[in-house]
Amino acid sequence: MKNRMKTSEKETPPLVRIRDLKTWFPVKRGLFSRTKDYVRAVDGITLAIYPGETVGLVGESGCGKTTLGRTLLGLESAHSGEMFFDGIALHAIRAKAMTPLRQRIQVIFQDPLSSLNSRMTIMDIVTEGLVRFKKISTSKADHARRLLDEVGLPPDAMHRFPHEFSGGQRQRINIARAISLRPEFIVCDEAVSALDVSVQAQVLNLLMTLQERHQLSYLFISHDLSVVSNIADRIAVMYLGRIVESGTTADIIGNPLHPYTKALISAVPVPGNNTGNNTGRRMRLQGEIPSASAPPAGCRFHPRCPEATAVCREKPPERTVTEGREIWCHLYGASDG
Ligand code: SF4
């Protein structure tokens, strides 16, 4: 687990600020394809990411975490809410005005192979952005050599093609491309999920080294709380379009409070957890995550929650600040923050 003081201690304004963001997809039915309903993939997320910080966004598949990342990147349209990057209102920006911001905001996707054009050499891949934004100051080969060195690949890799590399090496190439324009913020969407465990650790270490070197901020999206715990300074746990608990990695992993966070930690061994959730009685999550087009009333987690009471079925929990984290659960009382 990372153990360092971050700029998130409110000394500087956040680099990324999201307020009550909703990304809904229309469900059209009938002869005239009228919108009958919405899939509420992201349904009221508020989040801040500070310079040099990694925020881990975790939750099961289908919870909306990837949609949140895609909305931030401008790949999905927000239904409502606000998103700011370095004070720039992303939610109000036109597509053309987004182009210069593409240098400052980058993404690393899950599948290292499909994100690389198989017909391009590695040199062309890692310098593609530099060419597009007219940032080639010496030669493409010089830039490629420097970028490959940054991610731990030999210079002769630039003359080869993506299929000649292993999964871990391909993800290093993706990372080299992502950092080529010296971005400030990178969305890592399941960036190590397709890799073997030993390779995962190497790529996580590389991401942390580059973060230190270039003062990068990451939104690290993953279904795997154990992976997130290794890289994140803060963790936000997401369930069915909403955050249910967020706080420092040490607090969330060492002492999870929300029943959903406890269940996630109980499902996989997470280093740093000392509550017995890893080793003792396992909390099995019953059933599947419900559809985001018809979320349960009250607390959205109530059909699967072992601690649900009558109030959970009727009333959505409000935000409470307790024990150093934000939490949305009736077990922790009314909002004080
Ligand atoms: Fe469980 Fe109720 Fe808390 Fe929801 S509000 S997590 S149902 S105890």
Boltz pocket constraint, residues with backbone or C-beta under 6 A from the ligand:
constraints:
  - pocket:
      binder: B
      contacts: [[A, 258], [A, 259], [A, 260], [A, 299], [A, 300], [A, 301], [A, 302], [A, 305], [A, 306], [A, 307], [A, 308], [A, 309], [A, 312], [A, 317], [A, 328], [A, 329], [A, 330], [A, 331]]
      max_distance: 6.0
